[in-house]
Amino acid sequence: MKKILVPTDFSPQAENALKVAAQLAKRHNCEIYLLHILEIPLHEVDALSSYNNLPEAVFFMKLAHKRFEELKDKDYLQDLVVHETVDFHEIFKGIFHVCKKHDIDLIIMGSNGVSGFKEMLIGSNTEKVVRTSEIPVLVIKKEHDAFDVNDFVFASDFKNESKENYDKAIQFANVLNAKLHLLMVNTPNKFTTSADSKQRMQDFVDSSKFSNYTTNIYNDLSIEKGIMNFSQSIKADLIGMSTHGRQGISHFFNGSISEDLVNHAKRPVITFKI
């Protein structure tokens, strides 16, 4: 992990994410890319360079630069490499554009739930980022004076299509020096026998040499509640899960489970796309 992207609207929630990014950057010698999106309609001009002649764009560019400078003067960013980027895309498109351009390894976003998402990344843009980002997305809910992750829950259906994300979760657990708690939630509508569940998880475990883990089967009324209740029971520091576009994970996560969990869980959540 070398490059971290932090989209910001300069809100307290966005700064919470930036503080976590700064801690990770200092531990792992990463660069931080701060991104602010100016949602000025592109159809108003013929080309991006034309914004130099658009008074509205010039004003907001200067304002963003001023706020960037104020942020970069914060004590927690001292001695770090911080790049400032302003983009004119729609929010979620701008994030993807910057990720591809700079080969970003991790996106960190701030939120305090639904209201926080609406404040930072308006409406469905956040859902699109969490659901479709090819890069892991870490969502931070509150200020962390010390972002220490000892117990990391990774929830999955443990089918073959999720093995790549299991590997990503292992990599992140190694970065954080955290214990990984593999979790399969059983619900009345998505019932799997204990024997089948254990075998699926064992197949994943056998596919790697990672040893700092536990395996867990948890029964609850819904997958979302099961993940949150299990995480609460072990006082987990982070929840990880897979996303699979609009279709959800086959036979496990469907609809908006990833977005719902990101909105409702009190703990930080990291998502990996299949």
N, C-alpha and C positions, 0 to 999 in steps of 0.2 A: 504494500500500500504506500503510494508515493504522492498522490494528488487527491485532495478532498475538495468537493464543491459545496459551498453553502449559499443557497439562494436567500436573499434578504430583502425585506421591505423596511428594515431599520426598526422593527418592532421589538419589544422585550422578548417575545417568543423566538424571533430570529436570532437575537443575541445569545439566548440560552444555547441554541444550536452551535453558534460560533464559538462559545466558550468550550463546549465539548470538543469541537474540531481542533481548537488550539491545544487542548490537553493531549489528544491523539497525535497531533502534528509534532509536538515536542518529544513525545515518547518514541516516535517512529520516523523522525526526520522527514516529515511530509511538507509539501507546499499547500497553501490554502488558496482557493479561487472563490472570491466573493462575487456573487452575481446579483445585479439588480436589473429588473425588466421594466422597460418603458413601453407600455401598451399603447403606442401611437399608431393609428391605422396606416399600414403601408401603402394603401391605395392613394393616399394624399400626395405622394411624391412618386417620381419615376424610378428612383434608385436610392439606396441607403445613404449615399453620400449627399444627397439633396437635403438631408436633415440639417446640414450646416446652415441652410438658408431658411429654416423653419423656426421662427422665434420660440414657439412652444417647446420644441425639442431642445433648443439651446438652453433655455431656462432650466428644464428638468435635468439635463445633462450636468449643468453646473451645480445644481442642488445635490444631485447624487454624488458628484465628486467631493463636495464639501462634507457630506455625511460619511463617505468612505474615509476621508482623511481623519475625521473625528474618531471613527472606529479603530483605524490603524494606530492611533495614539494610545489606545487602551493598554494598560500594563500587561494583560494576559496575552497580548499579541507581540510583545517585544521579543526580538531575536528570531522571529519567524518570517518566512517568505510568504507574503500575502499579495496576491494579484487582484486588482479590481477590474471588473468587467460589467459593461452596460450593454444590454441587447434590446432590440426593438421587436422581437418576435412576440407571439402569444406566450404566456408564461411557460407552459409545459414544453412547447416547441423550442423556446429559448434555452431551457435546461438541457434538452437533448442535444441541441446544436453545440453548446459549450462543452458538454461531456465528450462528444465526438472529436471536437477540435483540439481539446487539450488532453485527451486520453485519461479522463477522470476515473479514479478507482472506487470512490465512495461519495454518495450524496448525503448530506446531513441537513435536515429541515427541522424547524421549530414549530411546536403546536401545543395548545393546552386543551385539545379536543376539537370538537366541531367548530366552536367559536374561533379558536386559534387558527384553524385551517382557513376559515373564511376571511380572517384578517390578513393572513399572510399570502395564501395562494387561492385566489378567488374561485369559489364554486367548484365546478367539475375538474378544474385544472389539477388540483391536488390528487383527486382520484386517478386521473390519467397518469400522473407521475408515479404514484405508488403501484398502480396496476400494471403499467407497461414499461417502466424503466428497465433497460437491460443491465443497469448497474445497481448494486445494492443501495437501498434507501434506508437510512437510519433516522427515525423520527424521535425528537426529544420533547418531552412534555413539561419539564420544569428546569430550574437552574441546578446544576450539579457542581458543587465546589470541588468535588473529586469524582470523576467518572470512572469508578472502579467496578468492574464486572467480574464477580466471583462465580455466579450461577446464571447460566445462559440456557433458556428453554428453546429447543428447536422442535416445532410442531409440524407434523407431516402425515401423509397417508402411507409413506414408505413404499411407494410403488417405484418401478424402475425409472420413470420419467423424472423423479425427484432426486436421483442420486447425485447429479451434478450440483444441485443446490446444497445437498448434504456436505459435499466437499467444500463448497463455499463457506458453509457454516463452520466447518472444522477450521478452515483457514482463519476465519474471524475469531473463533474461540482461541486459537493459538496466539493471534495478535494481542488479544485481551488477557491471555493467560487465565482463561475461565474454564470451569467445568461445564460440559455440555449435557443437558438433560433432554434426551430424546423422548418425545411425547406423541402418543397416538390417542385421540379422543374417540370414544365409542358413544354413539347416540342411538336413541330408539329407531330413527329413520336410516341411520348409516351403521348398522350393527355388523361387527366382525368378531368372530370368536377369539378368545384369548390366545389360543394356539396359533391361529393365523396371524394375529397381530404380533406375537412374539417372534414368529418366523420371519415376517417382513423386516422387523427391526434388526434381527440377527443377521439377515442378508446384508443390510447396510453396514452394520458393524464389521462384518467380515471383509467388506470391500476396502477397508482402510486399516492403517496401523494405529489410528488414534485410540488412545486408551483412557483418557480422562472424561468418562461419560457415565450416565445411568440410563436405563431404559424404563419407560413408564407407560402404563395403560390407564386411562382415566375415563370414568363414566359420567356423563352429564346430559342435560337436556338439549344442548346445542354445542357445536364445535367451539364457537366463540366463548361461551360461558365456561366450557371445559378448560380451554387454554388459560383464561383469566383466573379461574378458581385454582387450578393446579399451580400456576405461577405464584399466586398468593400463598398457597400452602407451603411452598418451599422458600418463600421470600426471594424470588428470582430478581435479578438486577436487569435482565434484558429478555425480550421475547423475540424469537426469530421464526419466520414462516415463509412459505413459497407463494408466489402469485403466478397466474397462468392466463393473463389477459382477461377478456370479458367472460371466458368460458369457466374460469376457476380451475382448480386442480380436479382432474377426473375422479369422481366418486368421493371427493373429500371436501375441498374448498369449492363452494359454488357461489355464484352471484357476487356480492360485495363483501364477503367475509374478511378479506384483507383490509379493505378500507374501513369496515366497521370496527375491526379490532384495533387498528391504528387510532381511530377516533375515540374509542371507549376505554381502552386499556390505560391504566394509570402509569404503567411502566414504559420505558423506551421500547420501541419496536423496530426491528430491522427486517426488510423484505427482500427476497431474492426471486428473480423471475426465471421460470423454466424456459 
